[in-house]
Amino acid sequence: GELSSSKGKHDDNTQKNKNPATGEKAKAALDSVVTTFLETGATMANELIRKEALSSSKRDHEGDHHEAKVVEVDDVFVGNSSESVGTCIKNEALKLYPSYNNLDHSKKAVVELGLNSILDIFIGHATKTNSIHPPQSYLFSDAEWKELSLKFNHMSSEYDVVAKYKDKIKKIEECAKGDLKDARQHTYMAEMKSTRDDESILYAIYTHYLEVLEYHQYIFQDDIDITELDFGVKLWGPMLEKLFRNTSLRCKWGESVGDSSGVAESRGFKVDVRIVRDTLSRRRKEADQANVEMARKNPTISKTSSDRIKLLIESKCVLDRLAKEVKHFKHHEIVIPALQLAGPRASFYSLQLGSNGLYIGMKDVSGTVPNKKKDLYLFRRVVDLLFRFKVKRDIYIYIYICVCVWVGGWQAALNVSEYTLTTADDDDDDDYDDDDKNSDSNKESIDYLLWLRGTWIPPRSNIKKKLPSIPSILTASDL
């Protein structure tokens, strides 16, 4: 018993002697774990803080660039607003720019237009299933939007070939009510006898249209599988060829790239069809002025909108390049018309430098090629559209045409330019007459080239990728 008791005491003493060492080891291990945990946590926390700081810095930088208000000097005001129209559309574009890839087509259009300094004015219209509204219209009240459209309606062409040849057109329509072949024979013979250029072209276009009604009426039927190029090859193509015959212009078919890309940081737009003016003053001996896009008839609203916006941007490229080539350029002297064709439907737009740093894209008129001879009178609007391309301008003023065509899945571009040439008595060194010189002598000289702004080419696909940089010259303060 004493031995057991003694052994028990010895064990207790031994355990007591061992406990301090064991406790120290355990404490050291625990301290190591805690230290490692704290160090790891601190590292992770620091990394998170660093990332947040970088993110915050980036947001601050973007905020400085995209959220800070810019001011344009266009001096176009509507309603009681103290903010100019140019300032308004550009600030909205800058605000939406960072999230461009996640925007719907309407808001993307706001970015695309604003960064190109374009105000897209047209009165919205309804389709069978949807209503189409101007993408920038939500920035203004209905009254302000109407005020804007009225402010720039002087850009519309005053040339009216239908009014000029009203009686002759009426006779064509009367003949067509009886027999299409007789009507076509009448227009063909009238074309041969005509001594006026615009009159003969008018008859030629009617002759072709009557032939389409007689032999290719199926292209208007929705229950038939129409190929991509049916409307382009069988309807619009021949009309455009006839429209520009006997001019300094020619249709150039085949994929190529126009030369208007020099005003943008881009290779340029791929062009499948161009109408060019031959000139020896260029290395390639051609001067192209505008672009066209083709797609299937009855396009979606998003497709209609995006291609119209793209067309306006292309028109801006043309205007900017031409403005730099014109001696004594005046902002009101260059207008880029744009014809958008969706199957048998046509819409006419025009783009002009409306004010300092503000381009105006405006819808002029629209029409649809009728598919029945009893509705032949509706073709007058289409003829009116086409002949707006041929409108005569004052001496030395350029006429440029930009056409956007919806015809099938084919994307194309059509470049059109026509220079109004001087008469034989004009001095080649003069770019305007003496009256203009006298009237301008008392006015302050304005360098309208300073009104031009940079171009922003949108991404060419729906794939999300790095956005093109904002134009280096967005407002007057960037000059």
C-alpha positions as CSV (number, residue, x, y, z in Angstrom):
1,G,0.0,0.0,0.0
2,E,2.7,2.4,0.8
3,L,4.5,1.4,-2.4
4,S,1.3,2.1,-4.4
5,S,0.8,5.4,-2.6
6,S,4.4,6.3,-3.2
7,K,4.1,5.4,-6.9
8,G,1.0,7.4,-7.2
9,K,2.6,10.4,-5.7
10,H,5.6,10.0,-7.9
11,D,3.3,9.8,-11.0
12,D,1.5,12.9,-9.9
13,N,4.8,14.7,-9.5
14,T,6.0,13.5,-12.8
15,Q,2.8,14.6,-14.5
16,K,3.1,18.0,-12.8
17,N,6.7,18.2,-14.1
18,K,5.6,17.4,-17.6
19,N,2.6,19.7,-17.8
20,P,4.5,23.0,-18.1
21,A,6.5,21.7,-21.2
22,T,3.4,20.3,-22.8
23,G,1.5,23.5,-22.2
24,E,4.2,25.6,-23.7
25,K,4.2,23.4,-26.8
26,A,0.5,23.6,-27.1
27,K,0.5,27.3,-26.6
28,A,3.3,27.7,-29.1
29,A,1.4,25.6,-31.6
30,L,-1.8,27.6,-31.0
31,D,0.1,30.8,-31.3
32,S,1.5,29.6,-34.6
33,V,-1.9,28.7,-35.9
34,V,-3.3,32.1,-34.8
35,T,-0.4,33.9,-36.3
36,T,-0.7,32.1,-39.6
37,F,-4.4,32.7,-39.7
38,L,-4.0,36.4,-38.9
39,E,-1.2,36.8,-41.4
40,T,-3.2,35.0,-44.1
41,G,-6.3,37.0,-43.2
42,A,-4.3,40.2,-43.3
43,T,-2.8,39.3,-46.7
44,M,-6.3,38.5,-48.0
45,A,-7.7,41.7,-46.5
46,N,-4.9,43.7,-48.0
47,E,-5.4,42.2,-51.3
48,L,-9.1,42.9,-51.2
49,I,-8.4,46.5,-50.0
50,R,-5.9,46.9,-52.9
51,K,-8.3,45.6,-55.4
52,E,-11.1,47.8,-54.1
53,A,-8.7,50.8,-54.2
54,L,-7.8,50.0,-57.8
55,S,-11.5,49.5,-58.6
56,S,-12.4,52.7,-56.8
57,S,-9.6,54.6,-58.6
58,K,-10.8,53.2,-61.9
59,R,-14.4,54.2,-61.1
60,D,-13.2,57.7,-60.1
61,H,-11.2,58.0,-63.3
62,E,-14.1,56.8,-65.4
63,G,-16.4,59.1,-63.5
64,D,-14.1,62.0,-64.3
65,H,-14.3,61.1,-67.9
66,H,-17.8,59.8,-68.3
67,E,-19.9,61.4,-65.6
68,A,-18.4,64.9,-65.6
69,K,-20.5,67.2,-67.7
70,V,-19.2,68.3,-71.0
71,V,-20.3,71.5,-72.7
72,E,-20.8,71.9,-76.5
73,V,-21.1,75.3,-78.2
74,D,-23.8,74.4,-80.7
75,D,-26.1,77.1,-79.4
76,V,-29.2,75.0,-80.3
77,F,-31.8,75.3,-77.5
78,V,-35.4,74.1,-77.2
79,G,-38.0,75.0,-74.6
80,N,-36.7,76.7,-71.5
81,S,-33.6,74.5,-71.2
82,S,-30.4,76.3,-70.5
83,E,-28.5,73.2,-71.8
84,S,-27.8,73.0,-75.5
85,V,-29.0,70.1,-77.6
86,G,-25.5,69.1,-78.4
87,T,-24.5,69.2,-74.7
88,C,-27.5,67.1,-73.8
89,I,-27.0,64.2,-76.3
90,K,-23.3,64.0,-75.6
91,N,-23.6,63.9,-71.8
92,E,-26.2,61.1,-72.1
93,A,-23.9,59.1,-74.4
94,L,-21.0,59.5,-72.0
95,K,-23.1,58.3,-69.1
96,L,-24.2,55.2,-71.0
97,Y,-20.9,54.5,-72.7
98,P,-19.3,52.3,-69.9
99,S,-22.3,49.9,-70.0
100,Y,-22.6,49.9,-73.8
101,N,-22.2,46.1,-74.2
102,N,-25.2,45.5,-71.8
103,L,-27.6,48.0,-73.3
104,D,-30.6,47.3,-75.5
105,H,-30.5,48.4,-79.1
106,S,-32.3,51.7,-78.4
107,K,-29.8,52.8,-75.7
108,K,-26.9,51.6,-77.8
109,A,-28.2,54.0,-80.5
110,V,-28.1,56.9,-78.0
111,V,-24.4,56.2,-77.4
112,E,-23.6,55.7,-81.0
113,L,-25.3,58.9,-82.1
114,G,-24.1,61.0,-79.2
115,L,-20.4,60.1,-79.5
116,N,-20.7,61.0,-83.2
117,S,-22.4,64.3,-82.3
118,I,-25.5,63.3,-84.3
119,L,-29.0,64.2,-83.5
120,D,-31.3,61.7,-85.2
121,I,-34.6,63.5,-85.9
122,F,-37.6,61.7,-87.3
123,I,-41.2,61.3,-86.4
124,G,-41.8,57.8,-85.0
125,H,-44.2,55.5,-86.9
126,A,-46.0,52.3,-86.1
127,T,-45.7,48.9,-87.8
128,K,-48.2,46.1,-87.6
129,T,-46.8,44.9,-84.3
130,N,-44.6,47.7,-82.9
131,S,-44.0,51.4,-82.7
132,I,-40.7,52.9,-83.8
133,H,-39.5,55.9,-81.8
134,P,-36.4,58.1,-82.3
135,P,-33.8,56.8,-79.8
136,Q,-32.9,60.2,-78.5
137,S,-36.4,61.5,-78.2
138,Y,-36.7,60.6,-74.5
139,L,-34.2,63.3,-73.7
140,F,-36.8,65.9,-74.7
141,S,-40.4,66.6,-74.2
142,D,-42.9,66.0,-77.1
143,A,-43.1,69.8,-77.6
144,E,-39.3,70.1,-77.7
145,W,-38.9,67.3,-80.1
146,K,-41.5,68.8,-82.4
147,E,-39.6,72.1,-82.1
148,L,-36.4,70.4,-83.1
149,S,-38.0,68.8,-86.2
150,L,-39.4,72.2,-87.3
151,K,-36.1,73.9,-86.6
152,F,-34.3,71.8,-89.2
153,N,-37.0,71.1,-91.7
154,H,-35.3,73.6,-94.2
155,M,-32.9,70.8,-94.9
156,S,-35.5,69.0,-97.0
157,S,-35.2,69.2,-100.8
158,E,-37.6,71.4,-102.7
159,Y,-37.1,69.6,-106.0
160,D,-40.4,67.9,-107.0
161,V,-40.2,65.9,-110.2
162,V,-43.8,64.6,-109.7
163,A,-45.2,68.1,-109.7
164,K,-43.1,69.0,-112.7
165,Y,-44.4,66.1,-114.8
166,K,-47.7,65.6,-113.2
167,D,-49.8,65.3,-116.4
168,K,-47.3,62.8,-118.0
169,I,-47.4,60.6,-114.9
170,K,-51.2,60.8,-114.8
171,K,-51.3,59.5,-118.4
172,I,-49.0,56.6,-117.5
173,E,-51.3,55.6,-114.6
174,E,-54.4,55.8,-116.9
175,C,-52.7,53.5,-119.5
176,A,-51.7,51.0,-116.8
177,K,-55.3,50.6,-115.7
178,G,-56.1,49.0,-119.0
179,D,-53.1,46.9,-119.8
180,L,-49.6,46.8,-118.4
181,K,-48.0,46.0,-121.7
182,D,-49.6,48.9,-123.4
183,A,-48.5,51.2,-120.6
184,R,-45.0,49.9,-120.8
185,Q,-44.9,50.5,-124.6
186,H,-46.1,54.0,-124.0
187,T,-43.4,54.8,-121.4
188,Y,-40.7,53.2,-123.6
189,M,-41.7,55.2,-126.7
190,A,-42.0,58.4,-124.6
191,E,-38.5,57.8,-123.2
192,M,-37.1,57.5,-126.8
193,K,-38.7,60.7,-127.9
194,S,-37.9,62.8,-124.8
195,T,-35.1,65.4,-125.1
196,R,-35.0,66.3,-121.4
197,D,-32.7,64.2,-119.2
198,D,-34.9,64.1,-116.1
199,E,-38.0,63.3,-118.2
200,S,-36.4,60.4,-120.1
201,I,-35.1,59.0,-116.8
202,L,-38.6,59.3,-115.3
203,Y,-40.0,57.3,-118.2
204,A,-37.2,54.7,-118.0
205,I,-37.9,54.1,-114.3
206,Y,-41.6,53.7,-115.0
207,T,-40.9,51.3,-117.8
208,H,-38.8,49.1,-115.5
209,Y,-41.4,49.2,-112.7
210,L,-44.2,48.2,-115.1
211,E,-42.0,45.3,-116.3
212,V,-41.6,44.2,-112.7
213,L,-45.4,44.3,-112.2
214,E,-45.9,42.3,-115.4
215,Y,-43.2,39.6,-115.0
216,H,-41.8,39.7,-111.4
217,Q,-44.9,40.4,-109.4
218,Y,-44.1,37.4,-107.2
219,I,-41.4,39.4,-105.3
220,F,-44.1,41.2,-103.4
221,Q,-45.8,38.1,-102.1
222,D,-45.1,37.1,-98.5
223,D,-45.9,33.4,-99.0
224,I,-43.0,32.9,-101.5
225,D,-39.4,32.4,-100.4
226,I,-37.7,35.4,-101.9
227,T,-33.9,35.3,-102.0
228,E,-31.7,37.9,-100.5
229,L,-31.0,39.7,-103.7
230,D,-34.5,39.6,-105.4
231,F,-35.4,43.2,-104.5
232,G,-31.9,44.4,-105.2
233,V,-31.4,42.8,-108.5
234,K,-35.0,42.9,-109.9
235,L,-36.3,46.2,-108.5
236,W,-33.9,48.7,-106.9
237,G,-30.7,48.0,-108.8
238,P,-32.0,48.8,-112.3
239,M,-33.7,51.9,-111.0
240,L,-30.5,53.2,-109.5
241,E,-28.6,52.4,-112.7
242,K,-31.1,54.4,-114.8
243,L,-31.2,57.2,-112.2
244,F,-27.5,58.0,-112.6
245,R,-27.1,57.4,-116.3
246,N,-25.6,60.2,-118.4
247,T,-23.9,61.6,-115.3
248,S,-20.3,61.6,-114.1
249,L,-21.3,58.7,-111.8
250,R,-21.2,55.0,-112.4
251,C,-22.3,52.0,-110.3
252,K,-19.4,49.9,-109.2
253,W,-20.5,46.4,-108.1
254,G,-18.2,44.1,-106.1
255,E,-16.9,44.1,-102.6
256,S,-14.5,47.0,-101.8
257,V,-13.7,49.5,-99.1
258,G,-14.4,53.1,-99.5
259,D,-12.0,55.9,-98.8
260,S,-14.0,57.8,-96.2
261,S,-12.4,55.9,-93.3
262,G,-9.6,58.5,-93.1
263,V,-11.7,60.6,-90.7
264,A,-12.1,57.7,-88.2
265,E,-9.7,55.4,-86.4
266,S,-11.0,52.4,-88.4
267,R,-10.2,50.5,-91.5
268,G,-13.5,51.7,-92.9
269,F,-16.8,50.1,-94.0
270,K,-16.9,47.1,-96.3
271,V,-18.6,48.1,-99.5
272,D,-20.3,45.7,-101.8
273,V,-21.8,48.2,-104.2
274,R,-20.6,51.7,-104.8
275,I,-21.5,54.5,-107.1
276,V,-18.3,56.5,-107.8
277,R,-17.2,59.5,-109.7
278,D,-14.1,58.9,-111.8
279,T,-11.4,61.6,-111.3
280,L,-7.8,61.9,-112.3
281,S,-7.1,63.9,-109.1
282,R,-7.0,60.7,-107.0
283,R,-4.5,57.9,-107.1
284,R,-7.2,55.3,-107.6
285,K,-8.9,57.6,-110.0
286,E,-12.2,57.3,-108.1
287,A,-14.1,59.5,-105.6
288,D,-16.7,57.7,-103.5
289,Q,-19.0,59.6,-101.3
290,A,-21.3,57.4,-99.3
291,N,-22.2,53.9,-98.2
292,V,-25.1,51.4,-98.4
293,E,-26.2,48.4,-96.4
294,M,-28.5,45.6,-97.6
295,A,-30.5,43.2,-95.5
296,R,-33.6,41.0,-95.8
297,K,-37.0,42.7,-96.2
298,N,-39.2,43.2,-93.1
299,P,-36.3,43.6,-90.8
300,T,-36.7,43.7,-87.0
301,I,-37.0,47.1,-85.3
302,S,-33.6,46.7,-83.8
303,K,-32.1,45.9,-87.2
304,T,-33.9,48.8,-88.8
305,S,-32.7,51.2,-86.1
306,S,-29.1,49.9,-85.9
307,D,-28.6,50.1,-89.6
308,R,-30.1,53.5,-89.9
309,I,-27.7,54.7,-87.1
310,K,-24.8,53.1,-88.9
311,L,-25.9,54.8,-92.1
312,L,-25.8,58.2,-90.4
313,I,-22.4,57.5,-89.1
314,E,-21.2,56.5,-92.5
315,S,-22.7,59.7,-93.9
316,K,-20.9,61.7,-91.2
317,C,-17.6,60.2,-92.4
318,V,-18.4,61.2,-95.9
319,L,-19.3,64.8,-94.9
320,D,-16.2,65.2,-92.8
321,R,-13.9,64.1,-95.5
322,L,-15.6,66.2,-98.2
323,A,-15.6,69.3,-96.0
324,K,-11.9,69.1,-95.7
325,E,-11.6,68.8,-99.5
326,V,-13.9,71.7,-100.3
327,K,-12.4,75.1,-100.7
328,H,-14.1,77.7,-98.6
329,F,-16.3,75.1,-97.0
330,K,-19.6,76.4,-95.6
331,H,-21.6,74.1,-93.3
332,H,-24.9,74.5,-95.1
333,E,-23.5,73.6,-98.5
334,I,-23.0,69.9,-98.0
335,V,-25.9,67.6,-97.4
336,I,-25.6,63.8,-97.4
337,P,-29.0,62.3,-98.4
338,A,-29.6,58.7,-97.3
339,L,-32.1,56.3,-98.8
340,Q,-33.0,53.3,-96.7
341,L,-34.8,50.5,-98.6
342,A,-36.6,47.7,-96.7
343,G,-37.9,45.3,-99.4
344,P,-40.4,47.5,-101.4
345,R,-40.3,50.3,-98.8
346,A,-38.1,53.3,-99.0
347,S,-37.2,56.0,-96.4
348,F,-35.3,59.2,-97.3
349,Y,-33.0,60.8,-94.8
350,S,-30.4,63.6,-95.0
351,L,-27.4,64.5,-92.8
352,Q,-26.0,68.0,-92.5
353,L,-23.7,69.9,-90.1
354,G,-26.5,71.8,-88.5
355,S,-24.5,73.8,-86.0
356,N,-21.1,74.0,-84.3
357,G,-20.4,70.4,-83.2
358,L,-23.9,69.1,-84.0
359,Y,-24.8,67.0,-87.0
360,I,-28.5,66.6,-87.9
361,G,-29.9,63.4,-89.4
362,M,-33.5,64.0,-90.5
363,K,-36.1,61.9,-92.1
364,D,-37.6,63.6,-95.1
365,V,-40.2,61.3,-96.7
366,S,-41.0,57.6,-97.2
367,G,-42.9,55.4,-99.6
368,T,-43.6,51.9,-100.7
369,V,-43.5,50.4,-104.2
370,P,-47.2,49.2,-104.8
371,N,-47.7,45.7,-105.9
372,K,-50.9,46.2,-107.9
373,K,-51.5,48.3,-110.9
374,K,-54.7,49.9,-109.4
375,D,-52.4,51.5,-106.8
376,L,-49.9,52.8,-109.3
377,Y,-50.4,56.4,-108.1
378,L,-48.5,55.4,-104.9
379,F,-45.4,54.9,-106.9
380,R,-45.2,58.7,-107.2
381,R,-43.7,58.9,-103.7
382,V,-41.0,56.4,-104.7
383,V,-40.2,58.4,-107.8
384,D,-40.0,61.5,-105.7
385,L,-37.6,59.8,-103.3
386,L,-35.4,58.7,-106.2
387,F,-35.3,62.0,-107.9
388,R,-34.2,63.8,-104.7
389,F,-30.9,62.2,-105.5
390,K,-30.8,64.3,-108.7
391,V,-31.8,67.6,-107.1
392,K,-30.0,70.5,-108.6
393,R,-28.0,72.7,-106.2
394,D,-26.4,76.1,-106.6
395,I,-23.1,76.4,-108.4
396,Y,-20.2,74.5,-106.7
397,I,-22.5,72.9,-104.1
398,Y,-22.0,69.2,-103.7
399,I,-24.8,66.7,-103.9
400,Y,-24.1,63.5,-102.1
401,I,-26.2,60.4,-101.8
402,C,-26.0,57.7,-99.1
403,V,-28.3,54.7,-99.6
404,C,-29.2,52.0,-97.1
405,V,-30.9,49.1,-98.7
406,W,-32.7,46.2,-97.0
407,V,-33.0,43.4,-99.5
408,G,-32.1,40.0,-98.1
409,G,-29.2,38.9,-96.0
410,W,-26.8,40.7,-98.2
411,Q,-24.9,43.6,-96.7
412,A,-23.7,46.1,-99.2
413,A,-22.7,49.7,-99.5
414,L,-23.5,52.1,-102.2
415,N,-21.5,55.3,-102.6
416,V,-22.9,58.1,-104.5
417,S,-21.6,61.6,-105.3
418,E,-22.4,64.1,-107.9
419,Y,-20.6,67.4,-108.3
420,T,-22.5,70.4,-109.8
421,L,-19.9,71.5,-112.3
422,T,-19.2,75.1,-113.2
423,T,-20.3,76.5,-116.5
424,A,-17.9,77.3,-119.3
425,D,-18.0,81.0,-118.4
426,D,-17.1,80.4,-114.7
427,D,-13.6,81.1,-113.5
428,D,-12.2,77.8,-112.0
429,D,-10.5,79.8,-109.2
430,D,-13.8,81.1,-107.9
431,D,-15.9,79.0,-105.5
432,Y,-18.8,81.3,-105.3
433,D,-20.1,84.3,-107.2
434,D,-19.5,88.0,-106.6
435,D,-22.7,88.5,-104.7
436,D,-21.6,85.9,-102.2
437,K,-18.3,87.6,-101.9
438,N,-19.9,91.0,-101.3
439,S,-22.4,89.6,-98.8
440,D,-19.7,87.8,-96.9
441,S,-17.3,90.7,-96.8
442,N,-19.2,92.3,-94.0
443,K,-19.4,89.1,-92.0
444,E,-16.9,87.7,-89.6
445,S,-14.9,85.0,-91.3
446,I,-15.9,81.6,-89.8
447,D,-13.7,78.5,-90.1
448,Y,-16.5,75.9,-90.4
449,L,-13.9,73.1,-90.3
450,L,-13.7,73.8,-86.6
451,W,-17.4,72.7,-86.4
452,L,-16.4,69.1,-87.3
453,R,-16.2,66.5,-84.5
454,G,-14.6,63.1,-84.1
455,T,-16.1,59.8,-85.2
456,W,-16.9,56.8,-83.1
457,I,-17.2,53.5,-85.0
458,P,-19.4,51.0,-83.0
459,P,-18.3,47.4,-82.4
460,R,-19.1,45.3,-85.5
461,S,-20.4,42.3,-83.7
462,N,-22.5,41.4,-80.7
463,I,-19.5,39.8,-79.0
464,K,-18.6,41.7,-75.9
465,K,-15.1,43.1,-76.2
466,K,-13.2,46.2,-75.4
467,L,-15.0,49.3,-76.6
468,P,-13.4,51.7,-79.1
469,S,-12.1,54.8,-77.3
470,I,-14.2,58.0,-77.1
471,P,-13.4,60.4,-79.9
472,S,-10.5,62.7,-79.0
473,I,-12.5,65.6,-80.4
474,L,-16.0,65.3,-78.9
475,T,-16.6,69.0,-78.0
476,A,-15.1,72.3,-78.9
477,S,-13.0,72.3,-75.8
478,D,-11.1,69.3,-77.3
479,L,-9.8,71.3,-80.3
